[in-house]
Structures are given as structure tokens and as C-alpha cells.
Amino acid sequence: MTPTAIGDPARPAPAVDGRIDRALVVLLAVTTGLAVASNYYVQPLLARLQTDLHLHGTTAGLIVTVSQFGYVLGLIFVLPLGDLFERRRLIVVLAVGTALALVGFALSRSAAEVMIAAAFVGLLSVVAQVLVPFAASLAHDDERGKVVGTVMGGLLLGILVARTVAGYLAELGGWPTVFWVAAGLMLVSALALRLRLPRFHAQAGLSYPRLLASTLALVRDEPVLRLRMIYGVMSFGAFSVLWTSIAFLLAGAPYHYSTGTIGLFGLIGAAGALAANAAGRLADAGHERFTTGATAVLLCLSWWPVALGKHSLLALIIGVIVLDLAVQGLHISNQSQIYRLRPEARARITSAYMTAYFTGGAAGSALSTAAYVHSGWMAVCLVGAGFGALAIVLWVVGLLFAKRSPSTPSMAVSA
């Protein structure tokens, strides 16, 4: 059950002296960002889609929820295949599939067609999460946090920069242009992955049904994984609460911003990517407990300036930066912990964790849309702050448990 990298004489080795090649890390980060961006191009376009396709406000907001639900299905049923099949081949197939789903989105002309395309984009763009444990498997033990942090920094940049790119492309050529360009980028990515990635097989030795069952067994048997899954729900839930409704806030009074200007807020949030390497280094040094607590507090407190952002642009910008820093820092702390558990089962561990993570995101999107439609921006902020407050409670309870059970190092570390 030991993971093996299968060499190719025509391709450079994936690592030097046991360490992953830096160029390969950059490739993994860039392609992870492009893959996950596929789910987020639509967010600054919601107001325009609502107008062009004659959608109700709630229906427009549900496009994001449907995409994230598709992503959750991919995490449950597709991601574990990384422990069953050769990963380079799986990654390339999923990247091409994502490109085709984006073409379907560009061709959509009704609410039903958009929802179906969004679901398939979510389902297949799970390739981003196949790449993360791939990077962790190739990395040396003492650089794993840094490598995962770099790849996750690419993922966060993809999520956030997608909004800026989508906003301006929509102004230049309409919203379908966004998805045509995105499809082209994914096809280029698929080619680059096919040419550069090493072949890699984890050799799980299980049938597909047993592989899925073993994922549930991992959740049952690993308390650290369960705890970090809950943290993931809280962090990405709060993230999705903000980014699902912010387009509606900025398109209305007092801002009345264009689609392109709304997309620029993705660049503001990109400051959160700076937390990726910092959090990874802290994790490598054994400071997960501090990082977890600090980011949980920031996750809650960030909603104060976000709430003031209803009438203050400066406050909104500050809140967005702090929130994204908190989300990314907590996420990297979570991944640093779970990837130490079972090296031979990293795809399944990622499947369990990211299923919880994006379930939190789907819940956050749905709650955010309902809160904004029925009660406005302040209700959205209360929902988001609630996710942060629950993360703080979880951290405090973990600290108390660690003090009472000093002989249980796994729980103490994961608090």
C-alpha cells in the first residue's frame, strides 16, 4: 500500500534529493487555481445572469449552491479514485471534462441549462483536490506544509482572481465569453499536466465500493480528521456567505458598481493567499494550535468591518482581507494535520475533509442568499459571524479537552 511514483525516461524527475522540484510545485499551484476557478467565475456575474436569463434573485444565488453541491458529489465519488487509479491519467481526464462542462455553461440559455452545467462544472473540477494530495505525496516530510501551502495559495488565488477576470471579460464580450475562455485555459492545463506530471499510483489495493467504504472508516477511526472536517465547514461556510452575496451588495445602492468593478474585489481578497505559506511554515514548526485559534477569532471578528461595509467601502475592504486571511490560515492548518494521518490514503482523507469543507460552502451560499433576499446585508453578516463563533467554541472545547487528556497527543495537537 506504499505510494509509488512511476518514472518516465523522457520526463524530468519529480524531485531532487528527495524533495519535490520547484517548477513542478508551481505547475501544481497554477493548475489547481485554474481548476477551482471554474466554480467561481459565475459569482460576480449573478446580477447579469439574473437580468439576461430573467431569473429570480433566489434562483440566481442558487447557481453557486448547485455548483458547490456538484463539487461535493465529486469529492465523495470521484476524488477517492486518486487512491485507485494512476493519478496523472485521472487528473488529465478530469481537466478535459471540466473544459467540456464550461463549454456547456457558455452555451446555456435557460435556468435549467445553467443549473445542469454548473453541477457538472462542480463535479469535474474536483481535479483541483486530486492535485493537492498529489503534491503532498511527492513532497518530503519536512517541506510538506510549505508545498501544500503553496498549492493552496494557488487554489485561493484561483477562487479570488476568477472574479476579477470574469467581471472584465463579461464587460468586454458578455458572460458566455467568460466560460469560453475558461474552457480554453482548462484544455491548455490538461496538455501541460499530461506533459509534465510524473506518473503516480498509490496502490490502495481495494475495489471501488470498498474504497468508498474505507473513506467512511477513516472518518470513524480518526478523531483528528473529524475535528478538522468541522473546522473546514465553519471556515468555508463563512467564506461562501460573503462571496455569494457581495455581488448583490455592490451592484445596489450606495455603490452601483459594474460587473468589472465587482470582480476587482477578488484581487482584494487575494491577500488571503499570503497566509498560505505562513500557515504552512507554522504547521511545519508544530504551531497548529496557535494558528487554529488565531484564525478562528479572525474569522468571527472580520464580520464587524464587513457589516460596516454596507455604507463604508474602506471597512468592507478591510473585512474582506481579514476574512480571507482567516479562512486560508485555518484551511492550511487543517490540511497539515490530516495529511500526517495515513500517507497511503491521502486521496480518501482529502475526500472526507473536502466533502465537509464544500458542504459548509454550499450551506453558507444557501443561507447567504436567503438572508440577503429576506433581510438584507446585516442578516448576511450575522450568518457569517455565526460560522466564526462556532469555530471559536470548537477551539476552546478542544483546548479544554487537551488539558484534561494530556495523554492523548493527537487531540492535543489538533485543538
C-alpha positions in Angstrom: 0.0 0.0 0.0 3.0 2.3 -0.3 2.6 5.1 -2.9 4.9 4.7 -5.9 6.0 7.3 -8.5 6.5 5.5 -11.8 9.4 7.1 -13.7 9.4 8.2 -17.3 12.8 8.5 -19.0 11.6 11.3 -21.2 10.4 13.4 -18.3 12.5 15.2 -15.5 12.4 13.5 -12.1 9.7 14.9 -9.9 12.1 15.6 -7.0 15.8 16.2 -6.3 17.4 14.7 -3.2 14.0 13.5 -2.0 12.4 17.0 -2.5 9.8 18.0 -5.0 11.0 20.1 -7.9 10.1 23.7 -7.5 8.9 24.1 -11.1 6.5 21.2 -10.5 5.1 22.8 -7.4 4.4 26.0 -9.4 2.7 23.9 -12.1 0.5 22.2 -9.5 -0.4 25.6 -7.9 -1.3 27.2 -11.2 -3.4 24.3 -12.5 -5.1 23.9 -9.1 -6.0 27.6 -9.2 -7.4 27.3 -12.8 -9.4 24.2 -11.9 -11.1 25.6 -8.8 -11.7 29.0 -10.5 -14.2 27.2 -12.8 -16.6 27.2 -9.9 -16.2 30.9 -9.1 -16.3 32.7 -12.4 -20.1 32.9 -12.0 -20.2 34.8 -8.7 -19.7 38.4 -9.9 -21.9 37.6 -12.9 -25.0 36.7 -10.8 -26.7 40.1 -11.3 -26.1 40.0 -15.0 -27.3 36.4 -15.3 -30.4 37.3 -13.3 -31.2 40.0 -15.9 -30.2 38.2 -19.1 -31.9 34.9 -18.2 -34.8 36.5 -16.4 -34.0 34.7 -13.1 -35.5 35.3 -9.7 -32.9 36.6 -7.2 -33.0 33.4 -5.2 -32.6 31.3 -8.3 -29.6 33.3 -9.4 -28.0 32.8 -6.0 -28.7 29.0 -6.2 -26.3 28.7 -9.2 -23.4 28.9 -6.8 -25.0 26.4 -4.4 -25.7 23.9 -7.2 -22.1 24.2 -8.4 -20.8 23.6 -4.9 -23.2 20.6 -4.4 -21.8 19.1 -7.6 -18.3 19.7 -6.2 -19.3 17.8 -3.0 -20.5 14.9 -5.2 -17.2 14.9 -6.9 -15.3 14.9 -3.6 -17.3 11.8 -2.5 -17.4 9.7 -5.6 -14.5 11.0 -7.8 -11.7 12.1 -5.5 -11.2 8.7 -3.8 -10.2 7.3 -7.3 -6.9 9.0 -6.7 -6.1 6.1 -4.4 -7.2 3.6 -7.0 -6.1 4.8 -10.5 -2.9 6.2 -11.8 -3.2 9.9 -10.9 -1.7 11.6 -13.9 -4.3 10.0 -16.2 -7.1 10.7 -13.8 -6.1 14.3 -13.5 -5.9 14.9 -17.3 -9.3 13.2 -17.9 -10.9 15.4 -15.2 -9.3 18.6 -16.6 -10.7 17.8 -20.1 -14.1 17.1 -18.6 -14.1 20.4 -16.8 -13.3 22.2 -20.0 -16.3 20.5 -21.7 -18.6 21.4 -18.8 -17.5 25.0 -19.1 -18.4 24.9 -22.8 -21.9 23.7 -21.8 -22.2 26.7 -19.4 -21.3 29.1 -22.2 -24.0 27.6 -24.4 -26.7 27.7 -21.7 -29.7 29.9 -22.3 -32.1 29.0 -19.5 -32.2 28.5 -15.8 -32.3 24.7 -16.2 -29.4 24.6 -18.6 -27.3 26.8 -16.3 -28.0 24.7 -13.3 -27.1 21.5 -15.1 -23.9 23.0 -16.5 -23.0 24.4 -13.0 -23.5 20.9 -11.5 -21.1 19.3 -14.0 -18.5 22.0 -13.6 -18.5 21.4 -9.9 -18.4 17.6 -10.2 -15.4 17.6 -12.6 -13.4 20.5 -11.3 -12.7 18.3 -8.3 -9.4 17.7 -10.2 -8.1 20.6 -8.0 -8.4 18.4 -5.0 -6.7 15.4 -6.7 -3.7 17.7 -7.2 -3.4 18.7 -3.5 -2.8 15.2 -2.1 -0.7 14.5 -5.2 1.6 17.4 -4.1 1.6 16.2 -0.5 2.6 12.7 -1.6 5.5 14.0 -3.7 6.8 16.4 -1.0 9.4 15.5 1.6 8.2 15.3 5.2 9.8 18.5 6.4 8.6 20.5 3.4 5.0 19.1 3.1 3.4 22.1 4.9 5.2 24.6 2.7 4.4 22.7 -0.5 0.7 22.2 0.4 0.6 25.9 1.4 2.0 26.9 -2.0 -0.5 24.8 -3.9 -3.4 26.0 -1.7 -2.2 29.6 -2.3 -2.7 28.9 -6.0 -6.1 27.5 -5.2 -7.2 30.6 -3.2 -5.8 32.9 -5.9 -7.8 31.0 -8.5 -11.0 31.4 -6.4 -10.5 35.1 -6.0 -8.8 36.2 -9.2 -11.6 34.3 -11.1 -14.0 37.0 -10.0 -11.8 39.8 -11.4 -11.2 38.0 -14.7 -14.9 37.1 -15.0 -16.0 40.6 -14.3 -13.9 42.3 -17.1 -14.4 39.5 -19.7 -18.2 39.8 -19.2 -17.9 43.6 -19.8 -15.9 43.0 -23.0 -17.9 40.2 -24.6 -20.8 39.2 -22.4 -21.0 36.5 -19.7 -20.6 33.5 -22.1 -17.2 34.8 -23.1 -16.0 34.1 -19.6 -16.8 30.4 -19.9 -15.3 30.0 -23.4 -12.0 31.5 -22.2 -12.1 29.3 -19.1 -12.7 26.2 -21.2 -9.7 27.1 -23.3 -7.5 27.5 -20.3 -8.5 24.2 -18.9 -7.6 22.4 -22.1 -4.2 24.1 -22.1 -3.8 23.0 -18.5 -4.7 19.4 -19.4 -1.9 19.4 -22.0 0.6 20.8 -19.6 -0.3 18.3 -16.9 0.0 15.4 -19.4 3.5 16.5 -20.5 4.9 17.5 -17.1 3.4 15.5 -14.3 5.1 12.2 -13.2 3.0 9.1 -13.3 2.0 8.1 -9.8 0.0 5.2 -8.4 -1.0 4.9 -4.7 -1.8 1.2 -5.0 -4.6 1.1 -2.5 -5.5 -2.5 -3.4 -9.2 -2.0 -3.0 -12.3 -2.2 -5.2 -14.2 1.0 -5.8 -17.1 0.1 -3.4 -14.6 -0.9 -0.7 -12.6 2.3 -1.4 -15.7 4.4 -0.7 -16.4 2.4 2.4 -12.9 2.8 3.6 -13.3 6.6 3.4 -16.1 6.4 5.9 -14.0 4.1 8.1 -11.2 6.7 8.1 -13.7 9.3 9.4 -14.8 6.8 12.0 -11.3 5.9 13.2 -9.5 9.3 13.0 -10.7 11.9 15.6 -8.3 14.5 14.2 -9.9 14.1 10.8 -13.4 14.5 12.2 -12.4 17.6 14.1 -10.7 19.2 11.2 -13.7 18.5 9.0 -15.8 20.5 11.4 -13.3 23.4 11.3 -13.5 23.2 7.5 -17.3 23.5 7.5 -17.0 26.7 9.6 -14.2 28.3 7.6 -15.6 27.7 4.1 -19.1 28.3 5.2 -18.1 31.8 6.3 -16.2 32.4 3.1 -19.2 31.4 1.0 -21.6 33.6 3.0 -19.5 36.6 2.0 -18.8 35.9 -1.6 -22.2 34.7 -2.6 -24.0 37.9 -1.6 -21.3 40.6 -2.1 -22.2 40.9 -5.8 -25.7 41.9 -4.9 -24.5 44.4 -2.3 -22.0 46.1 -4.7 -24.5 46.2 -7.6 -27.1 48.0 -5.5 -27.2 51.3 -3.5 -25.0 53.1 -2.5 -22.3 51.5 -4.7 -24.0 50.7 -8.1 -20.7 49.1 -9.3 -20.3 47.5 -12.7 -19.6 43.8 -13.2 -15.9 44.5 -13.8 -15.6 46.6 -10.7 -17.3 44.0 -8.6 -14.8 41.4 -9.9 -11.9 43.6 -8.6 -12.9 42.6 -5.1 -11.4 39.2 -5.9 -8.0 40.9 -6.0 -8.6 42.5 -2.6 -9.4 39.1 -1.1 -6.3 37.6 -2.8 -4.3 39.0 0.2 -5.5 35.8 1.9 -3.1 33.8 -0.3 -0.3 35.4 1.7 -1.5 33.3 4.6 -0.9 30.1 2.8 2.9 29.9 3.0 2.9 31.5 6.5 0.4 29.0 7.8 2.3 26.1 6.2 5.5 27.1 7.8 3.9 27.4 11.2 2.4 24.0 10.7 5.8 22.5 9.8 7.1 24.1 13.0 4.3 22.4 15.1 2.2 25.6 15.8 -1.1 24.4 14.5 -2.9 25.0 17.8 -1.9 28.7 17.8 -2.8 29.1 14.1 -6.1 27.4 14.6 -7.2 29.7 17.5 -5.9 32.9 15.9 -7.7 32.3 12.6 -10.9 31.2 14.3 -11.0 34.5 16.2 -10.3 36.5 13.0 -13.0 34.5 11.2 -15.6 35.9 13.6 -14.2 39.4 14.1 -13.8 40.1 10.4 -17.6 40.4 10.1 -17.7 43.6 12.1 -16.0 45.7 9.3 -17.8 43.7 6.7 -21.1 44.7 8.3 -20.0 48.4 8.3 -19.2 47.9 4.6 -22.9 48.4 3.8 -22.1 52.1 3.8 -18.2 52.2 4.0 -16.0 50.9 1.2 -12.9 51.1 3.4 -14.5 49.0 6.1 -15.7 46.4 3.5 -12.2 46.1 2.0 -10.6 45.6 5.5 -13.2 43.0 6.4 -12.7 41.1 3.1 -8.9 40.9 3.6 -9.2 39.8 7.2 -11.8 37.2 6.4 -9.8 35.6 3.6 -6.6 35.6 5.7 -8.5 33.7 8.4 -10.1 31.2 6.0 -6.8 30.4 4.3 -4.9 30.1 7.5 -7.4 27.8 9.1 -7.6 25.7 6.0 -3.8 25.1 5.8 -3.7 24.2 9.5 -6.4 21.6 8.8 -4.6 20.1 5.9 -1.3 20.0 7.6 -2.9 17.9 10.4 -4.9 15.5 8.2 -2.0 14.7 5.8 0.0 13.3 8.6 -2.5 10.6 9.4 -2.4 8.0 6.7 0.1 8.6 3.8 -1.3 5.7 1.8 -4.8 7.1 2.0 -4.4 10.8 1.3 -6.9 11.0 -1.6 -9.6 9.4 0.6 -8.6 11.7 3.6 -8.9 14.7 1.2 -12.2 13.3 0.0 -13.6 13.2 3.5 -12.2 16.6 4.6 -13.1 18.5 1.4 -16.6 17.0 1.3 -17.2 18.6 4.7 -15.4 21.7 3.6 -17.6 22.3 0.5 -20.7 21.1 2.3 -20.1 24.1 4.6 -19.6 26.2 1.5 -22.9 25.1 -0.1 -24.7 25.7 3.2 -23.1 29.1 3.5 -24.2 30.0 0.0 -27.7 28.9 0.5 -28.0 30.7 3.9 -26.4 33.8 2.5 -28.8 34.0 -0.5 -31.8 33.5 1.8 -30.6 36.0 4.3 -29.9 38.7 1.7 -33.2 38.3 -0.1 -35.3 38.3 3.0 -33.4 40.6 5.4 -30.5 42.3 3.7 -26.8 42.7 4.3 -26.8 42.8 8.1 -28.5 39.4 8.2 -25.8 38.0 5.9 -23.2 39.3 8.3 -24.9 37.7 11.3 -24.9 34.4 9.5 -21.2 34.7 8.6 -20.2 35.7 12.1 -22.1 32.7 13.4 -19.8 30.4 11.5 -16.8 32.1 13.0 -18.2 32.0 16.5 -18.8 28.2 16.2 -15.2 27.8 15.2 -14.0 29.7 18.3 -16.2 27.5 20.5 -14.8 24.4 18.9 -11.2 25.6 19.5 -11.9 26.4 23.2 -13.6 23.0 23.7 -10.5 21.4 22.1 -8.2 23.2 24.5 -10.2 22.1 27.5 -10.2 18.5 26.3 -6.4 18.6 25.7 -5.8 19.9 29.3 -8.0 17.1 30.7 -6.5 14.4 28.5 -2.7 15.2 28.2 -2.0 11.6 27.3 -3.9 11.9 24.0 -1.4 13.8 21.8 -3.4 13.6 18.6 -6.3 15.5 20.1 -4.0 18.0 21.9 -2.2 18.8 18.6 -5.5 19.1 16.7 -7.2 21.5 19.1 
